[in-house]
Amino acid sequence: MSGRSEMLQLSELLNDPLADPINIATEITAATTAALCVVSVISGEGIPPVKKKRVEEEKSTTFHLLSDPEFVNRFRMKRSTVNDLCLLLAPHIGNKYLTEKKILATLWLLGNQESFQEVAERFEIGESAVHTFLMNVCGALTLVMREIITWPQKHQLEQVANDFMNKTGFPGVVGVIGGTQIGIPVPTKLVDDYKNRDNITSMQLQAVCDSNLQFMDITTGWPGSVHNARVFRNSPLQALLQKGNLPYLYHIIGDETYPLTSYLIVPYEDKEDLTDVQKTFNACHAFTQCTIERAFELLKHKFRRLKYLDMELVEKVPEIIAATCVLHNYILKVEGYDSSVDVNPKNRNASSLHFTNIYAKEVQQKRNELAKTIAHSGSTFVK
């Protein structure tokens, strides 16, 4: 089955009688069909290389003369990591003659906020070639995404949970889920659908990360107006967890915008009558929740174009976002985390869009048990 045939129509995904109705214009169905299942698309036919005229090989480029620190500053990774990336992507890029140049131009474009014209001038190529290189390399990155962004196998869960426990003091955590908004321009007729609560047109990126800030799962493509809980409910991850992928002792955690389940633990609602045990639990939860915020900060620090992804074709945006997530993980896997980079998340205002529901007693009991365990540990938590 091809990737395209596996995609869900937006109208089907939003046909949820339990959710509040949301005004999604029919025009965005075509623009978001591929976006909603980026993770599923990569298992299909992928994106064929775009055929363009062969660009003349760069004559003695100055990029090879950069010092190692200058190279990392400009291309967001070490020279040796770029060489490894070229080997990884070469089979998917099509023109091996231009593999390095395509990748370097793409890294520069994603890592900075220069215009396409400025990047074209730097690399002595046409502006149309920059667009072609970008989509060619990002298409190749999505094809290797399942090798780089991986959900832990059952035999790996204990180690992932131990890593979180050692760093945050929260027991049983195998991932932290969160969402971030990627600012994008959209046609006037779609502004209301993509406008988030900060009044900015954007696209959603939902991700789960481990304690090392590596993404374990991503879903992107939903318009910025859509609530986190809706994105999660319609994601492949929700379907996986509902099938019992995680044993009872393990779970992911998320903020108050997500529903409480046995596999997704959220904080207690912030009321004046919280007990000391519940307050300690919320403090530990907030401390651990910062992990995904730091991952998003690092992603946007490395690939600054995500601060505003100025692309005319909305349907191409999810592929770019997914590609940067692959690059984010690849750098961490090969180079590790650079502690000199300040990625402490800025103070985040708690969302006014809380998920409300009546939780089953057994789910509440699990959270209460976790709260007692954390309280008895005697640890203190500072965000």
Secondary structure, 3 states (H helix, E strand, C coil): CCHHHHCCCHHHHCCCCCCCCCCCCCCHHHHHHHHHCHHHHCCCCCCCCCCCCCCCCCCCCHHHHCCHHHHHHHHCCCHHHHHHHHHHHHHHHCCHHHHHHHHHHHHHHHHCCCCHHHHHHHCCCCHHHHHHHHHHHHHHHHHCHHHHCCCCCHHHHHHHHHHHHHHHCCCCEEEEEEEEEEECCCCHHHHHHHECCCCCEEEEEEEEECCCCCEEEEEEEEECCCCHHHHHHCCHHHHHHHCCCCCCCCEEECCCCCCCCCCEECCCCCCCCCCHHHHHHHHHHHHHHHHHHHHHHHHHHHCHHHHCCCCCCHHHHHHHHHHHHHHHHHHHHHHCCCCCCCCCCCCCCCCCCCCCCCCCHHHHHHHHHHHHHHHHHCCCCCC
